[in-house]
Amino acid sequence: MSITREPTVYDVAKKAGVSIATVSRVLNSPELVKTETRQKVLSAIDELEFVPRADASARARKLVGRIGILTPFFTFPSFVQRMRGVATALVNSPFELVIYPVDSSNRLDGYLAMLPITRRLDGLILMALPIDESIADRLLASRLETVLIEVDHPAFTCIVIDDFHGGELAADYLIKKGHRRAAFLGPGELPDYSLHPEDKRLAGYRAVFDSAGFSLRDEYCRSTALTHPDVHNALALWMNLPEPPTAVFTASDDLAIRLLRAAREHGFRVPDDLAIIGFDDIDMAEQIGLTTISQSLDESGRLAVELLLDRLEFPSRPVQHIQLGLKLIERETA
């Protein structure tokens, strides 16, 4: 009678045509392995249904006591604030939080390729990171419970906002305040592993001005790097126009705060000479009196944890798609 044995790392290496050391690197540091080689190893793992030995015992225990979160822009205030909501919601739970900062497409691909296989997590939160169908299939096949924030996917529980409506709120407010020459400031070129919500925010902003008969001028819509000199230069270009804008809606509070500083250095009175609206409502926005669009950052992080823990306890429940409301917070800058 033949005994079927569990596949080993040696079987994976042989099938993939690589060394055992390469398989080990794929399992432990996938971002350091070339994409083509990593894919060969992953295909072998999938075909053999290989589970690393240490993680097989963890799987037998059902829970390992860890929740993971993948996030880009780890130090940005809006992301820190959302993670604060995540951490707060886990305080009284038996789970520890493991943060995986994403700073490249290769690192993101590596995490999403290996975390479902190694079974080192009980659940995963993806914050503002796109996923393709191959990754979605891997997460589903591994039964790694996953909640998405800012990304809508039919197979996963998701928490999203209506970025288009956020732009509409900003435009409606400025028009009611009497502004007819309004500008938009977005971020400069963003990495391909991140989302681009500023496009929808601008679209909503533009739609309201168009419908009111005050179309946004092309020269009023700019993108800039998140540095003081670049924001300063963008403002200078606007103010040198024959008809400079009287108000600016920025795609984030980070940009708005830098624009506010630049405006004051130029000698402009805010909001009398230039009104400024941000987006996010980070903690600093209240401290400096920034008018902004609140997307309930802490709440989205807290809710993501609650939904994930609920799915861990009741995995048969249908996925949920929750849209958090947006609110314009009126303060001193607009």
C-alpha positions as a printed Julia matrix, in Angstrom:
334×3 Matrix{Float64}:
   0.0    0.0     0.0
   1.46   3.35   -1.03
   1.41   6.25    1.39
   0.78   9.69    0.01
   3.19  12.12    1.63
   2.93  15.86    1.97
   4.93  17.8    -0.66
   8.17  19.32    0.61
  10.29  22.31   -0.27
  12.48  19.91   -2.28
   9.49  18.97   -4.44
   8.69  22.63   -5.05
  12.3   23.4    -6.0
  12.44  20.45   -8.4
   9.16  21.3   -10.08
  10.03  25.0   -10.43
  13.55  24.23  -11.65
  15.19  26.37   -8.99
  17.31  25.85   -5.9
  15.95  25.22   -2.43
  17.47  28.54   -1.39
  15.38  30.31   -4.04
  12.2   28.68   -2.76
  13.15  29.81    0.74
  13.64  33.38   -0.47
  10.25  33.33   -2.18
   8.63  32.13    1.05
  10.39  34.62    3.33
  11.44  37.63    1.22
   9.47  37.43   -2.04
  10.15  41.06   -2.95
  13.85  40.17   -3.37
  13.14  37.54   -6.04
  12.71  38.34   -9.72
   9.08  38.34  -10.79
   9.54  35.55  -13.37
  11.32  33.28  -10.89
   8.81  34.03   -8.15
   5.96  33.13  -10.47
   7.56  29.76  -11.29
   7.82  28.95   -7.59
   4.26  30.1    -6.93
   2.93  27.96   -9.75
   4.75  24.94   -8.34
   3.39  25.67   -4.86
  -0.14  25.92   -6.21
   0.09  22.75   -8.25
   1.61  20.71   -5.42
  -0.67  22.32   -2.79
   2.43  22.87   -0.71
   2.19  24.37    2.78
   5.41  25.24    4.68
   5.87  22.79    7.55
   5.82  25.38   10.35
   2.75  26.98    8.87
   0.98  23.65    8.45
   0.98  23.24   12.21
  -0.25  26.82   12.58
  -3.08  26.07   10.18
  -4.0   23.05   12.27
  -4.37  25.38   15.25
  -6.82  27.39   13.1
  -5.76  30.78   14.46
  -2.29  32.28   14.73
  -3.35  35.46   16.52
  -2.28  38.01   13.92
  -4.1   40.5    11.7
  -2.08  42.0     8.87
  -2.49  45.35    7.17
  -0.9   46.31    3.86
  -0.58  50.04    3.36
   1.23  52.44    1.05
   2.44  55.9     2.16
   3.01  54.56    5.66
   3.99  57.93    7.16
   1.27  60.09    5.54
  -1.03  61.59    8.21
  -4.23  60.27    6.59
  -2.88  56.71    6.53
  -1.54  56.96   10.08
  -4.93  58.19   11.26
  -6.74  55.31    9.59
  -4.29  52.82   11.1
  -5.0   54.4    14.47
  -8.61  53.32   14.0
  -7.43  49.81   13.16
  -5.13  49.6    16.19
  -7.77  50.98   18.56
 -10.31  48.38   17.43
  -7.83  45.56   18.11
  -6.9   46.65   21.64
  -9.34  44.33   23.39
  -9.06  41.48   20.89
  -6.73  38.45   21.07
  -5.01  39.55   17.86
  -1.8   41.48   17.35
  -1.41  43.85   14.41
   1.29  43.26   11.81
   1.93  46.18    9.44
   3.39  45.56    5.99
   4.44  48.91    4.46
   4.33  48.92    0.65
   6.91  51.05   -1.14
   7.06  49.35   -4.54
   4.99  47.24   -6.9
   7.39  44.36   -6.43
   6.99  44.43   -2.65
   3.2   44.57   -2.97
   3.17  41.64   -5.39
   5.45  39.7    -3.08
   3.28  40.23   -0.02
   0.07  39.35   -1.85
   1.66  36.29   -3.39
   3.07  34.79   -0.22
   0.89  35.88    2.72
  -1.99  33.61    1.64
   0.38  30.66    1.27
   2.45  30.97    4.43
  -0.66  31.22    6.64
   1.05  33.61    9.03
  -2.08  35.71    9.37
  -5.68  35.07   10.35
  -6.97  38.05    8.42
  -5.77  40.81    6.14
  -6.72  44.47    5.58
  -5.7   46.08    2.3
  -5.63  49.84    2.58
  -5.92  51.86   -0.65
  -4.15  49.2    -2.73
  -5.46  47.81   -6.02
  -5.6   44.05   -6.53
  -5.79  42.19   -9.82
  -7.88  39.09  -10.41
  -5.0   36.65  -10.0
  -4.32  38.01   -6.52
  -8.03  38.01   -5.71
  -8.22  34.35   -6.75
  -5.24  33.48   -4.55
  -6.71  35.2    -1.51
 -10.04  33.46   -2.03
  -8.49  30.05   -2.64
  -6.41  30.31    0.53
  -9.47  31.41    2.53
  -7.49  34.25    4.04
 -10.26  36.58    5.22
  -9.62  39.97    3.64
 -11.24  43.4     3.95
 -10.53  46.18    1.45
 -10.48  49.9     2.25
 -10.99  52.37   -0.64
 -11.17  49.51   -3.16
 -14.41  47.96   -4.36
 -14.33  44.29   -5.38
 -17.4   42.02   -5.56
 -15.69  39.07   -3.87
 -14.54  40.9    -0.73
 -15.98  42.96    2.08
 -15.14  46.56    1.19
 -15.28  50.01    2.77
 -15.35  52.82    0.22
 -16.24  56.48   -0.18
 -17.71  58.39   -3.12
 -14.74  60.48   -4.24
 -16.8   62.04   -7.06
 -19.3   63.29   -4.5
 -16.45  64.73   -2.44
 -15.56  66.95   -5.37
 -19.2   67.92   -5.73
 -19.38  68.98   -2.07
 -16.35  71.23   -2.45
 -17.69  72.87   -5.62
 -21.19  73.4    -4.21
 -19.74  75.1    -1.16
 -17.47  77.43   -3.13
 -20.21  78.43   -5.55
 -22.5   79.28   -2.63
 -19.67  81.43   -1.24
 -19.62  83.38   -4.51
 -16.51  81.92   -6.12
 -16.5   81.69   -9.9
 -12.79  81.27  -10.62
 -11.89  78.09   -8.77
  -8.78  75.94   -9.08
  -7.85  72.35   -8.25
  -4.5   71.11   -6.92
  -3.72  67.39   -7.11
  -0.65  65.32   -6.26
   2.17  64.85   -8.71
   2.89  61.52  -10.32
   1.9   58.71   -7.96
   3.42  55.2    -7.98
   1.6   52.5    -9.92
   0.93  50.46   -6.79
  -1.33  53.15   -5.31
  -4.85  54.36   -6.08
  -5.65  57.67   -7.76
  -8.79  59.01   -6.04
  -7.9   62.57   -6.99
  -9.14  61.91  -10.53
 -12.69  61.26   -9.3
 -12.54  64.18   -6.89
 -11.6   66.51   -9.72
 -14.31  65.04  -11.96
 -17.02  65.75   -9.36
 -15.63  69.23   -8.75
 -15.58  69.99  -12.46
 -19.08  68.6   -13.07
 -20.69  71.0   -10.59
 -18.89  74.05  -11.95
 -19.77  73.03  -15.5
 -23.45  72.62  -14.66
 -23.43  76.05  -12.97
 -21.91  77.68  -16.06
 -18.51  78.36  -14.47
 -16.3   75.79  -16.19
 -12.87  75.14  -14.69
 -10.11  76.6   -16.83
  -7.32  74.25  -17.86
  -4.7   76.57  -16.36
  -6.51  76.38  -13.0
  -6.02  72.59  -12.69
  -2.51  71.65  -11.6
  -0.6   68.76  -10.06
   2.43  69.16   -7.86
   4.83  67.18   -5.72
   4.19  67.28   -2.0
   7.01  69.71   -1.22
   6.89  73.33   -0.13
   8.87  74.69   -3.14
   6.65  72.87   -5.66
   3.4   73.98   -4.02
   4.82  77.52   -3.75
   5.58  77.47   -7.47
   2.08  76.22   -8.37
   0.54  79.1    -6.42
   2.87  81.62   -8.07
   1.86  80.4   -11.52
  -1.8   80.91  -10.66
  -1.3   84.36   -9.21
   0.6   85.55  -12.26
  -2.43  84.87  -14.47
  -4.48  87.87  -15.68
  -7.42  86.42  -13.74
  -6.08  84.32  -10.86
  -8.38  81.9    -9.05
 -10.08  83.02   -5.86
 -10.42  79.53   -4.4
  -8.58  76.19   -4.52
  -9.82  72.69   -3.75
  -6.91  70.35   -3.02
  -6.98  66.56   -3.31
  -5.71  66.12    0.25
  -5.21  68.0     3.48
  -1.44  67.52    3.11
  -1.53  69.62   -0.06
  -3.94  72.14    1.47
  -1.69  72.72    4.48
   1.31  73.4     2.24
  -0.78  75.65    0.02
  -1.98  77.59    3.05
   1.59  78.24    4.12
   2.58  79.33    0.6
  -0.41  81.69    0.38
   0.52  83.39    3.63
   4.12  83.73    2.52
   2.83  85.45   -0.63
   0.96  87.87    1.58
  -2.53  86.6     0.76
  -5.3   86.73    3.29
  -7.07  83.38    3.6
  -9.97  83.15    2.84
 -10.47  86.78    1.73
  -7.9   86.69   -1.09
  -7.82  82.93   -1.56
 -10.14  80.28   -0.12
  -8.69  76.82    0.45
 -10.49  73.48    0.91
  -8.75  70.2     1.66
  -9.82  66.55    1.69
  -9.49  63.94    4.49
  -9.96  65.9     7.73
  -6.73  64.79    9.37
  -6.09  65.88   12.97
  -4.0   68.86   11.89
  -6.91  70.25    9.84
  -8.82  71.13   12.98
  -5.75  72.62   14.63
  -5.13  75.1    11.8
  -8.77  75.79   10.96
  -8.74  74.1     7.55
 -12.05  73.73    5.75
 -12.08  70.19    4.39
 -14.05  67.14    3.29
 -14.14  64.56    6.07
 -14.01  60.91    5.09
 -14.01  59.54    8.67
 -10.52  58.05    8.6
 -10.54  56.61   12.13
 -14.01  55.2    11.59
 -13.02  53.39    8.39
 -10.09  51.7    10.16
 -12.22  50.7    13.13
 -15.0   49.4    10.89
 -12.55  47.37    8.8
 -11.43  45.51   11.93
 -14.99  44.9    13.11
 -15.99  43.49    9.74
 -12.87  41.33    9.56
 -13.32  39.89   13.05
 -16.95  39.21   12.24
 -15.94  37.26    9.14
 -13.38  35.29   11.12
 -16.12  34.22   13.51
 -18.79  33.71   10.85
 -16.99  33.0     7.54
 -20.19  31.94    5.78
 -21.71  35.41    6.01
 -22.12  37.28    2.7
 -19.54  39.91    1.9
 -20.55  43.49    2.63
 -19.97  46.67    0.63
 -20.17  49.72    2.86
 -19.98  53.29    1.63
 -19.07  55.8     4.31
 -20.62  59.23    4.0
 -18.64  62.4     3.33
 -19.14  65.69    5.1
 -17.8   69.17    4.43
 -16.34  70.6     7.62
 -16.51  74.41    7.51
 -13.66  76.17    9.29
 -11.65  79.37    8.7
  -9.9   78.81    5.35
 -12.97  78.89    3.07
